[in-house]
Amino acid sequence: MQVFGPNELLADVLKKDLCIGCGACTEICPYFKSYKGRTSMLFSCTRQEGRCHAHCPKAEVDLDELSSFMFGKAYEGSPLGSYQSVVISKAGPEMIPGNFQSGGTVSALMTHALMERQIDAAVLTDWKGLIPVPELITEPGDVTRFASSKYVTAPTVSMFNKSKQLGYKRVGIVGTPCQLTAIAKIRTNPLDREDFEDTAGLTVGLFCTWTLDARDLLKYLSARIDVEKIKKLDIPPPPAEVLTVTTVDDEIELPLSEIRPMIPRACSVCPDMTAEWADVSVGGLEGSPGWNTLIIRTQKGAELISKAEASGFLVTDKMPKESFEHLSMAAGNKKARAFRQAMEDGCLNNKDDGHAALRVSPTILKEMNIESGEDNVGDT
Ligand SMILES: Cc1cc2nc3c(=O)[nH]c(=O)nc-3n(C[C@H](O)[C@H](O)[C@H](O)COP(=O)(O)OP(=O)(O)OC[C@H]3O[C@@H](n4cnc5c(N)ncnc54)[C@H](O)[C@@H]3O)c2cc1C
């Protein structure tokens, strides 16, 4: 993995509007800060190599390196990434009920992992008046407080960085694909530090097609409703084309045509819909709002699922073939769109002095019928 310093991060990511506000560069030094869902560089710094750049999910992400680290093999470019199995799931009878986004699989798994002491703390994401707030918790009973999807850019990784400073050794984290790309980069020890410890005890990924800029969404919704009364947001599958907002008194639908302009540019070069660098990944199940799709990727993930099932925290069932095919198609389309966009934007497989957002084998691009990125030298 190529690592540069804060000035390259500023030039290649922040100034090119590719920052996704995940917080990976914050809580490691005083120079970068997250504020209301966005990240800023406060002071200049002349380091040649820094963790800020090394951890960024939009700077020099080498998909082969991440895949080798997580799964011991090169990146294959398959729509759903590497996995052992795909099932459907929901919280089991032992789980505390909550305001779950779908089936409550994520909350059930984190509760169970904390109860069983597989992890000693968990990084989860709440929001206050639509502004995302990551928190570190240690009590299983606190997990349901974080249930539901906050469809905004969130500095969740900053709290993972903080958990290291606080001395936690086995931390669970729930994150979107970009946040978990940052976590995977952190886990590869990109700066070869001798004092490095991998403290990611469990990574639970959320499917994500795109997210929204927190400040833009706040401004848009504040003009229409009392945001303090919002209980839940949802984006039902096509052809609905709406964002559903459930408040304490009402449910309103807002057209996606008004919402889409709030999608950060960074999402357009994200090739990952199903959080490929996670132990397990969880999304909705089209047509069955009380269920999740669950992708089990690693051995650690597989063990967690079988223990959670055995203890009544999780229920699983067979994934319907049609749903699997539809998910694969949607994830494959996102991947192809992102590689094409990155190529068009000059941030894919850059050579010589060019700094890339993404690096992927030209063979994969060829297999996906995307023109080879080999000769693509971006403007840096
Ligand atoms: C921005 C975003 C986009 C999504 N897009 C899709 C999609 O295209 N297709 C799909 O199938 N599913 C998508 N999801 C996932 C889906 O909405 C549910 O989160 C998932 O199905 C898990 O449901 P659950 O009932 O198990 O979650 P719950 O048990 O309700 O738990 C939700 C968990 O998500 C975490 N969380 C919420 N918001 C964020 C955030 N912004 N950043 C990090 N962590 C967060 C909370 O900490 C909580 O632990 C998206 C989620 C988000 C946050």
The ligand as an SDF file (V2000), in Angstrom:
LIG
                    3D

 53 58  0  0  0  0  0  0  0  0999 V2000
  -25.7170    4.8990    5.0110 C   0  0  0  0  0  0  0  0  0  0  0  0
  -26.3910    3.5540    4.9410 C   0  0  0  0  0  0  0  0  0  0  0  0
  -26.7920    3.0650    3.6740 C   0  0  0  0  0  0  0  0  0  0  0  0
  -27.3880    1.7950    3.5900 C   0  0  0  0  0  0  0  0  0  0  0  0
  -27.7370    1.3060    2.3510 N   0  0  0  0  0  0  0  0  0  0  0  0
  -28.2510    0.0510    2.2530 C   0  0  0  0  0  0  0  0  0  0  0  0
  -28.5600   -0.5150    0.9730 C   0  0  0  0  0  0  0  0  0  0  0  0
  -28.3430    0.1120   -0.0640 O   0  0  0  0  0  0  0  0  0  0  0  0
  -29.0730   -1.7770    0.9230 N   0  0  0  0  0  0  0  0  0  0  0  0
  -29.3040   -2.5040    2.0640 C   0  0  0  0  0  0  0  0  0  0  0  0
  -29.7790   -3.6410    1.9830 O   0  0  0  0  0  0  0  0  0  0  0  0
  -28.9990   -2.0000    3.2840 N   0  0  0  0  0  0  0  0  0  0  0  0
  -28.4810   -0.7590    3.4010 C   0  0  0  0  0  0  0  0  0  0  0  0
  -28.1430   -0.2520    4.6350 N   0  0  0  0  0  0  0  0  0  0  0  0
  -28.1970   -1.1630    5.7920 C   0  0  0  0  0  0  0  0  0  0  0  0
  -29.5530   -1.2850    6.3780 C   0  0  0  0  0  0  0  0  0  0  0  0
  -30.1730   -0.0090    6.4090 O   0  0  0  0  0  0  0  0  0  0  0  0
  -29.4940   -1.8410    7.8080 C   0  0  0  0  0  0  0  0  0  0  0  0
  -28.5370   -1.1170    8.5480 O   0  0  0  0  0  0  0  0  0  0  0  0
  -29.0710   -3.2600    7.8580 C   0  0  0  0  0  0  0  0  0  0  0  0
  -30.0010   -4.0050    7.1130 O   0  0  0  0  0  0  0  0  0  0  0  0
  -29.0140   -3.7700    9.2960 C   0  0  0  0  0  0  0  0  0  0  0  0
  -30.3000   -3.8480    9.8080 O   0  0  0  0  0  0  0  0  0  0  0  0
  -30.5210   -4.2530   11.3150 P   0  0  0  0  0  0  0  0  0  0  0  0
  -31.9800   -4.2460   11.5960 O   0  0  0  0  0  0  0  0  0  0  0  0
  -29.7610   -5.4980   11.5780 O   0  0  0  0  0  0  0  0  0  0  0  0
  -29.7910   -3.0310   12.0480 O   0  0  0  0  0  0  0  0  0  0  0  0
  -29.9910   -2.5120   13.5420 P   0  0  0  0  0  0  0  0  0  0  0  0
  -30.0390   -3.6650   14.4680 O   0  0  0  0  0  0  0  0  0  0  0  0
  -31.0620   -1.5060   13.5800 O   0  0  0  0  0  0  0  0  0  0  0  0
  -28.5750   -1.8080   13.7810 O   0  0  0  0  0  0  0  0  0  0  0  0
  -28.1410   -0.7410   12.9770 C   0  0  0  0  0  0  0  0  0  0  0  0
  -26.6710   -0.5020   13.2980 C   0  0  0  0  0  0  0  0  0  0  0  0
  -26.1510    0.3440   12.2960 O   0  0  0  0  0  0  0  0  0  0  0  0
  -25.2230    1.2460   12.8680 C   0  0  0  0  0  0  0  0  0  0  0  0
  -25.2800    2.4550   12.0440 N   0  0  0  0  0  0  0  0  0  0  0  0
  -26.3620    3.1700   11.7150 C   0  0  0  0  0  0  0  0  0  0  0  0
  -26.0390    4.1930   10.9130 N   0  0  0  0  0  0  0  0  0  0  0  0
  -24.7100    4.1270   10.7340 C   0  0  0  0  0  0  0  0  0  0  0  0
  -23.7850    4.9100    9.9940 C   0  0  0  0  0  0  0  0  0  0  0  0
  -24.1600    5.9780    9.2630 N   0  0  0  0  0  0  0  0  0  0  0  0
  -22.4850    4.5630   10.0240 N   0  0  0  0  0  0  0  0  0  0  0  0
  -22.0810    3.4860   10.7580 C   0  0  0  0  0  0  0  0  0  0  0  0
  -22.9230    2.6970   11.4700 N   0  0  0  0  0  0  0  0  0  0  0  0
  -24.2240    3.0250   11.4460 C   0  0  0  0  0  0  0  0  0  0  0  0
  -25.6720    1.4590   14.2980 C   0  0  0  0  0  0  0  0  0  0  0  0
  -24.5410    1.5990   15.1300 O   0  0  0  0  0  0  0  0  0  0  0  0
  -26.4170    0.1650   14.6300 C   0  0  0  0  0  0  0  0  0  0  0  0
  -25.6010   -0.6790   15.3790 O   0  0  0  0  0  0  0  0  0  0  0  0
  -27.5900    1.0320    4.7700 C   0  0  0  0  0  0  0  0  0  0  0  0
  -27.2190    1.5440    6.0150 C   0  0  0  0  0  0  0  0  0  0  0  0
  -26.6180    2.8000    6.1140 C   0  0  0  0  0  0  0  0  0  0  0  0
  -26.1850    3.3160    7.4720 C   0  0  0  0  0  0  0  0  0  0  0  0
  1  2  1  0
  2  3  1  0
  2 52  2  0
  3  4  2  0
  4  5  1  0
  4 50  1  0
  5  6  2  0
  6  7  1  0
  6 13  1  0
  7  8  2  0
  7  9  1  0
  9 10  1  0
 10 11  2  0
 10 12  1  0
 12 13  2  0
 13 14  1  0
 14 15  1  0
 14 50  1  0
 15 16  1  0
 16 17  1  0
 16 18  1  0
 18 19  1  0
 18 20  1  0
 20 21  1  0
 20 22  1  0
 22 23  1  0
 23 24  1  0
 24 25  2  0
 24 26  1  0
 24 27  1  0
 27 28  1  0
 28 29  2  0
 28 30  1  0
 28 31  1  0
 31 32  1  0
 32 33  1  0
 33 34  1  0
 33 48  1  0
 34 35  1  0
 35 36  1  0
 35 46  1  0
 36 37  1  0
 36 45  1  0
 37 38  2  0
 38 39  1  0
 39 40  1  0
 39 45  2  0
 40 41  1  0
 40 42  2  0
 42 43  1  0
 43 44  2  0
 44 45  1  0
 46 47  1  0
 46 48  1  0
 48 49  1  0
 50 51  2  0
 51 52  1  0
 52 53  1  0
M  END
$$$$
